[in-house]
Amino acid sequence: MSPKNKATKGILLAALAGLVIVLLLTRPNEAPDLDEAVALQVVAARVETHDLVPHESVTGRLEPKRRATLHFEVSGQIRTREVEPGQMVAVDRTLLSLAEGDFRDALASAEARLQLESSNVERDRELLKLARRNQVLQRDEVTRLETLNKDSLISRSLLDEARIKLLQLESEVAQLRNSVGTAASRLGLLEAERNQAARNLQRTRLAAPFPGFVNAINVQVGDYITPSQPALELIDTTELDLYVEVRGELARALTPGQPVAVVADGHRLEGTIVALQVDPDPETFTHALRIRLPGNAVRSGMVARAQLPLRPLQGVTAVPVTALLQDEGRAYVFRVSGDRIARIEVVPGRRVGDLQVVNGALQPGDRIVVRDVAALSDGQPVRPRAAE
């Protein structure tokens, strides 16, 4: 072997020896013994029974206490427009008016007919008195002539003429008596026409039925309007109403006149239930509810939320909401037994604030973990400490 090959072989052996030494120095240590699991500190509290008053939130929009869409009761042309939207008006304030010439003429005509008929009635009463006197006199004349006729002292034709005149007078008395007897009915009809004409004249003026704000005007001066057309909308915002639809369970717990807390635009107000539908809507099976609020702090159109109380729950078992673990559609709590915990299934009931009503194997007096339960497991060792 040449000196060169010997040198190469020596280098390779030295490199191999160095690699072995490196591997021995970097080999892993023997597997360490597993320490016993460390107990986790948890917050625990005892389960108690509670008397709770659950509430349910419902949301709706505030509306004016009163809203009226005003119509004219007669047709005509708009003559004046005396208010504008947003204007506050007092009760009986004139808002719009119609041209009233035709209505004044109709009233004058009705009054003239009534006056004329009243005069005719007075005339017929006087004529009836005279006709009755003439009737009496003519009857006496007929009686006298009949006596003379028996003695053949007058002609037959003269007696017949007297009898005919008596019949004419009796007919005149009958006509006048009928005219006077029906006078009250005729005058009543004409008075009704006169009163209707007077009301129609008043109807040319559209007045505010209550104090409030003009919300919208749908006509201009010169427009022709009929009773079927809405002319103006008036709203009363001194108080506001919150309209909501509630379930039957909630409706059964409420009564008219009951106070209700309402939050709108950051303001907490106390409202009063003023209307509650007894029979539910046949399509939605909900009950219409109206809550009245003072209108000085909020405005119409705002969204408001009402807290409506349900029937009280007496002596129910309830735990903090943070104590529940939801897993695959089921609910569990962790009961503390000594230094370990056990996972107990419960059936959640109604939630009231931060408390959850539960049913199941959990009993009052049991200690349970009340928070941070997501990382816990059944049988895990723990170090419980009392909740503040």
ZAGURO-923300 format. One record per residue (C-alpha): y, x, z; residue in one letter. Coordinates in steps of 0.05 Angstrom, whole numbers, always signed. Example, Ala and Ser with C-alpha at 12.3 -4.5 7.8 and 13.67 -1.06 7.14 Angstrom:
BEGIN
SITE     yy     xx     zz code
SITE    -90   +246   +156    A
SITE    -21   +273   +143    S
REM end
This chain:
BEGIN
SITE     yy     xx     zz code
SITE     +0     +0     +0    M
SITE    +67    +26    -20    S
SITE   +121    +38    +32    P
SITE   +163    -17     +0    K
SITE   +108    -70     +8    N
SITE    +97    -50    +80    K
SITE   +170    -59    +95    A
SITE   +171   -129    +63    T
SITE   +109   -150   +103    K
SITE   +141   -127   +168    G
SITE   +204   -168   +155    I
SITE   +163   -231   +142    L
SITE   +123   -221   +207    L
SITE   +187   -211   +246    A
SITE   +218   -275   +216    A
SITE   +155   -315   +233    L
SITE   +154   -290   +304    A
SITE   +228   -309   +312    G
SITE   +214   -379   +286    L
SITE   +157   -389   +336    V
SITE   +203   -367   +393    I
SITE   +257   -417   +370    V
SITE   +207   -474   +368    L
SITE   +182   -457   +437    L
SITE   +252   -456   +464    L
SITE   +273   -523   +432    T
SITE   +210   -563   +447    R
SITE   +224   -630   +484    P
SITE   +214   -637   +558    N
SITE   +157   -676   +586    E
SITE   +169   -753   +588    A
SITE   +209   -770   +652    P
SITE   +184   -822   +699    D
SITE   +217   -891   +689    L
SITE   +262   -909   +747    D
SITE   +254   -978   +778    E
SITE   +301  -1031   +748    A
SITE   +369  -1033   +782    V
SITE   +389  -1100   +813    A
SITE   +449  -1132   +779    L
SITE   +506  -1160   +821    Q
SITE   +519  -1234   +807    V
SITE   +567  -1287   +833    V
SITE   +530  -1345   +866    A
SITE   +550  -1411   +899    A
SITE   +514  -1470   +929    R
SITE   +504  -1534   +890    V
SITE   +542  -1594   +918    E
SITE   +549  -1669   +905    T
SITE   +616  -1695   +882    H
SITE   +656  -1759   +874    D
SITE   +688  -1751   +805    L
SITE   +735  -1792   +762    V
SITE   +723  -1771   +690    P
SITE   +778  -1776   +638    H
SITE   +777  -1780   +563    E
SITE   +833  -1757   +516    S
SITE   +855  -1801   +459    V
SITE   +908  -1784   +408    T
SITE   +955  -1827   +368    G
SITE  +1026  -1833   +342    R
SITE  +1084  -1864   +379    L
SITE  +1116  -1926   +348    E
SITE  +1176  -1968   +366    P
SITE  +1165  -2023   +417    K
SITE  +1192  -2073   +368    R
SITE  +1196  -2069   +292    R
SITE  +1222  -2126   +250    A
SITE  +1225  -2132   +174    T
SITE  +1281  -2181   +163    L
SITE  +1284  -2231   +105    H
SITE  +1337  -2280    +82    F
SITE  +1313  -2352    +88    E
SITE  +1352  -2373    +26    V
SITE  +1362  -2342    -43    S
SITE  +1428  -2313    -65    G
SITE  +1470  -2254    -84    Q
SITE  +1486  -2199    -33    I
SITE  +1561  -2204    -17    R
SITE  +1569  -2153    +40    T
SITE  +1528  -2095    +69    R
SITE  +1558  -2082   +138    E
SITE  +1510  -2029   +166    V
SITE  +1473  -1967   +144    E
SITE  +1406  -1936   +164    P
SITE  +1409  -1900   +231    G
SITE  +1464  -1944   +258    Q
SITE  +1455  -1976   +327    M
SITE  +1470  -2050   +327    V
SITE  +1477  -2103   +382    A
SITE  +1440  -2169   +383    V
SITE  +1469  -2221   +334    D
SITE  +1508  -2167   +296    R
SITE  +1517  -2186   +223    T
SITE  +1477  -2138   +179    L
SITE  +1480  -2168   +109    L
SITE  +1511  -2231    +80    S
SITE  +1503  -2273    +16    L
SITE  +1555  -2306    -27    A
SITE  +1564  -2373     +8    E
SITE  +1605  -2416    -40    G
SITE  +1547  -2460    -63    D
SITE  +1523  -2469     +8    F
SITE  +1592  -2491    +32    R
SITE  +1596  -2542    -24    D
SITE  +1527  -2568     -6    A
SITE  +1548  -2577    +66    L
SITE  +1613  -2612    +46    A
SITE  +1574  -2659     +0    S
SITE  +1524  -2675    +55    A
SITE  +1580  -2688   +105    E
SITE  +1616  -2734    +55    A
SITE  +1553  -2775    +42    R
SITE  +1541  -2782   +117    L
SITE  +1613  -2804   +128    Q
SITE  +1610  -2854    +71    L
SITE  +1545  -2884    +96    E
SITE  +1573  -2889   +166    S
SITE  +1631  -2929   +138    S
SITE  +1584  -2974    +99    N
SITE  +1544  -2988   +161    V
SITE  +1606  -3009   +199    E
SITE  +1627  -3054   +140    R
SITE  +1558  -3087   +138    D
SITE  +1561  -3101   +213    R
SITE  +1627  -3137   +205    E
SITE  +1603  -3175   +144    L
SITE  +1541  -3196   +181    L
SITE  +1584  -3227   +236    K
SITE  +1624  -3266   +184    L
SITE  +1562  -3287   +145    A
SITE  +1530  -3315   +208    R
SITE  +1593  -3356   +223    R
SITE  +1594  -3383   +152    N
SITE  +1520  -3398   +157    Q
SITE  +1531  -3440   +220    V
SITE  +1589  -3477   +188    L
SITE  +1551  -3490   +124    Q
SITE  +1490  -3515   +163    R
SITE  +1535  -3564   +200    D
SITE  +1564  -3586   +133    E
SITE  +1495  -3598   +104    V
SITE  +1476  -3639   +165    T
SITE  +1540  -3681   +158    R
SITE  +1528  -3693    +84    L
SITE  +1456  -3712    +97    E
SITE  +1480  -3765   +146    T
SITE  +1530  -3792    +96    L
SITE  +1478  -3791    +42    N
SITE  +1434  -3838    +82    K
SITE  +1490  -3889    +81    D
SITE  +1501  -3875     +7    S
SITE  +1571  -3853    +21    L
SITE  +1567  -3789    -21    I
SITE  +1532  -3769    -85    S
SITE  +1466  -3732    -86    R
SITE  +1495  -3674   -126    S
SITE  +1546  -3659    -72    L
SITE  +1490  -3653    -20    L
SITE  +1450  -3608    -66    D
SITE  +1510  -3562    -76    E
SITE  +1518  -3556     -1    A
SITE  +1445  -3540     +8    R
SITE  +1448  -3486    -46    I
SITE  +1508  -3454    -14    K
SITE  +1471  -3453    +53    L
SITE  +1412  -3418    +21    L
SITE  +1459  -3367     -9    Q
SITE  +1491  -3354    +59    L
SITE  +1422  -3347    +92    E
SITE  +1402  -3296    +38    S
SITE  +1466  -3258    +49    E
SITE  +1454  -3257   +125    V
SITE  +1383  -3232   +114    A
SITE  +1407  -3175    +69    Q
SITE  +1462  -3155   +116    L
SITE  +1415  -3159   +176    R
SITE  +1366  -3113   +139    N
SITE  +1422  -3065   +121    S
SITE  +1446  -3061   +193    V
SITE  +1375  -3056   +220    G
SITE  +1358  -2996   +175    T
SITE  +1425  -2962   +185    A
SITE  +1399  -2915   +238    A
SITE  +1344  -2890   +191    S
SITE  +1392  -2879   +133    R
SITE  +1442  -2844   +178    L
SITE  +1385  -2801   +206    G
SITE  +1365  -2778   +136    L
SITE  +1436  -2761   +118    L
SITE  +1446  -2725   +184    E
SITE  +1384  -2684   +171    A
SITE  +1410  -2666   +102    E
SITE  +1477  -2647   +133    R
SITE  +1443  -2605   +187    N
SITE  +1399  -2570   +136    Q
SITE  +1460  -2554    +93    A
SITE  +1495  -2526   +155    A
SITE  +1434  -2483   +172    R
SITE  +1429  -2458   +100    N
SITE  +1502  -2437   +105    L
SITE  +1487  -2399   +169    Q
SITE  +1426  -2367   +134    R
SITE  +1473  -2332    +86    T
SITE  +1486  -2285   +144    R
SITE  +1429  -2238   +165    L
SITE  +1438  -2221   +239    A
SITE  +1402  -2173   +286    A
SITE  +1350  -2212   +328    P
SITE  +1350  -2156   +381    F
SITE  +1390  -2093   +395    P
SITE  +1363  -2032   +359    G
SITE  +1370  -1982   +302    F
SITE  +1374  -2000   +228    V
SITE  +1315  -1963   +200    N
SITE  +1318  -1981   +126    A
SITE  +1359  -2026    +78    I
SITE  +1327  -2048    +13    N
SITE  +1385  -2082    -22    V
SITE  +1455  -2066    -49    Q
SITE  +1517  -2108    -56    V
SITE  +1509  -2151   -119    G
SITE  +1433  -2154   -117    D
SITE  +1400  -2223   -122    Y
SITE  +1349  -2232    -67    I
SITE  +1297  -2286    -52    T
SITE  +1264  -2303    +15    P
SITE  +1201  -2265     -5    S
SITE  +1238  -2199    -11    Q
SITE  +1245  -2154    +51    P
SITE  +1319  -2139    +61    A
SITE  +1324  -2094   +122    L
SITE  +1281  -2062   +176    E
SITE  +1304  -2061   +249    L
SITE  +1270  -2021   +305    I
SITE  +1277  -2020   +380    D
SITE  +1263  -1950   +409    T
SITE  +1285  -1961   +480    T
SITE  +1211  -1960   +494    E
SITE  +1154  -1932   +451    L
SITE  +1083  -1955   +442    D
SITE  +1022  -1911   +433    L
SITE   +968  -1946   +392    Y
SITE   +897  -1919   +397    V
SITE   +826  -1943   +386    E
SITE   +777  -1933   +444    V
SITE   +702  -1941   +454    R
SITE   +672  -1999   +492    G
SITE   +655  -1956   +552    E
SITE   +727  -1934   +558    L
SITE   +755  -2004   +546    A
SITE   +712  -2032   +603    R
SITE   +744  -1983   +651    A
SITE   +816  -2003   +633    L
SITE   +859  -2062   +652    T
SITE   +928  -2086   +628    P
SITE   +983  -2061   +673    G
SITE   +945  -1998   +691    Q
SITE   +986  -1933   +693    P
SITE   +964  -1878   +644    V
SITE   +986  -1805   +637    A
SITE  +1011  -1787   +568    V
SITE  +1032  -1720   +539    V
SITE  +1079  -1717   +479    A
SITE  +1121  -1658   +454    D
SITE  +1108  -1620   +518    G
SITE  +1132  -1677   +562    H
SITE  +1085  -1709   +612    R
SITE  +1101  -1783   +618    L
SITE  +1073  -1842   +655    E
SITE  +1057  -1901   +610    G
SITE  +1030  -1971   +623    T
SITE   +975  -2008   +587    I
SITE  +1008  -2070   +557    V
SITE   +953  -2094   +511    A
SITE   +878  -2085   +506    L
SITE   +834  -2118   +453    Q
SITE   +777  -2154   +488    V
SITE   +732  -2166   +428    D
SITE   +720  -2102   +388    P
SITE   +734  -2094   +315    D
SITE   +672  -2118   +277    P
SITE   +672  -2057   +231    E
SITE   +689  -1999   +278    T
SITE   +666  -2031   +344    F
SITE   +728  -2002   +377    T
SITE   +781  -2036   +419    H
SITE   +855  -2031   +402    A
SITE   +896  -2005   +460    L
SITE   +972  -2004   +467    R
SITE  +1007  -1960   +519    I
SITE  +1082  -1968   +530    R
SITE  +1126  -1907   +547    L
SITE  +1200  -1897   +561    P
SITE  +1235  -1876   +498    G
SITE  +1288  -1830   +527    N
SITE  +1246  -1766   +527    A
SITE  +1205  -1773   +462    V
SITE  +1216  -1800   +392    R
SITE  +1180  -1848   +347    S
SITE  +1130  -1814   +301    G
SITE  +1109  -1760   +351    M
SITE  +1036  -1747   +364    V
SITE  +1018  -1764   +436    A
SITE   +955  -1754   +477    R
SITE   +934  -1802   +533    A
SITE   +886  -1785   +590    Q
SITE   +846  -1849   +601    L
SITE   +803  -1854   +664    P
SITE   +730  -1875   +660    L
SITE   +690  -1908   +715    R
SITE   +685  -1863   +777    P
SITE   +620  -1823   +788    L
SITE   +598  -1827   +861    Q
SITE   +553  -1774   +894    G
SITE   +533  -1737   +830    V
SITE   +506  -1666   +827    T
SITE   +555  -1622   +789    A
SITE   +559  -1548   +775    V
SITE   +613  -1504   +743    P
SITE   +611  -1506   +668    V
SITE   +605  -1430   +668    T
SITE   +538  -1436   +704    A
SITE   +503  -1468   +645    L
SITE   +463  -1428   +594    L
SITE   +452  -1462   +527    Q
SITE   +390  -1439   +491    D
SITE   +359  -1474   +430    E
SITE   +388  -1541   +447    G
SITE   +369  -1540   +520    R
SITE   +410  -1525   +583    A
SITE   +390  -1479   +641    Y
SITE   +418  -1453   +705    V
SITE   +395  -1392   +745    F
SITE   +374  -1408   +816    R
SITE   +377  -1351   +867    V
SITE   +315  -1341   +909    S
SITE   +322  -1280   +954    G
SITE   +338  -1222   +910    D
SITE   +313  -1252   +845    R
SITE   +334  -1309   +799    I
SITE   +293  -1364   +766    A
SITE   +314  -1401   +703    R
SITE   +315  -1477   +716    I
SITE   +323  -1528   +661    E
SITE   +373  -1584   +673    V
SITE   +397  -1645   +634    V
SITE   +473  -1644   +625    P
SITE   +512  -1707   +639    G
SITE   +587  -1719   +633    R
SITE   +635  -1662   +638    R
SITE   +695  -1672   +685    V
SITE   +746  -1617   +681    G
SITE   +710  -1551   +700    D
SITE   +650  -1586   +728    L
SITE   +587  -1608   +691    Q
SITE   +544  -1665   +719    V
SITE   +470  -1645   +715    V
SITE   +404  -1678   +728    N
SITE   +336  -1647   +738    G
SITE   +300  -1602   +788    A
SITE   +365  -1574   +816    L
SITE   +380  -1599   +886    Q
SITE   +443  -1599   +929    P
SITE   +443  -1536   +972    G
SITE   +409  -1492   +920    D
SITE   +445  -1427   +904    R
SITE   +459  -1414   +831    I
SITE   +494  -1361   +790    V
SITE   +560  -1390   +769    V
SITE   +584  -1343   +715    R
SITE   +564  -1289   +666    D
SITE   +496  -1321   +655    V
SITE   +487  -1303   +582    A
SITE   +457  -1234   +597    A
SITE   +410  -1258   +652    L
SITE   +335  -1269   +647    S
SITE   +282  -1305   +686    D
SITE   +256  -1265   +746    G
SITE   +310  -1212   +742    Q
SITE   +328  -1176   +808    P
SITE   +399  -1189   +830    V
SITE   +448  -1175   +886    R
SITE   +484  -1242   +896    P
SITE   +554  -1245   +925    R
SITE   +591  -1308   +944    A
SITE   +641  -1338   +895    A
SITE   +713  -1339   +916    E
REM end
